[in-house]
Amino acid sequence: MIPLACPTTRQPLTPAAPELVAELMAHVSRRALRNAAGGLVDAPFDGGWVSADGARFYARRGAVSDL
């Protein structure tokens, strides 16, 4: 299996903890979460990936990851 890597930094990605996903989804429901480009995140997600330094989160919706 090929490991996932952050497309920006090339750091390894690991699955996001359920607590982080729940916290970020709470921000989505309040329309308070922005992506790296400053756009509003308004689509729910059910998981995601976190960069090794914890600075970047990539949402997963079903089997599709937004990298």
Buried (B, 14 or more C-beta within 10 A) or exposed (E): EEEBBBEEEEBEBEEBEEEBBEEBBEEBEEEEBEEEEEEEBEEEBEBBBBBBEEEBBBBBEEEEBBE
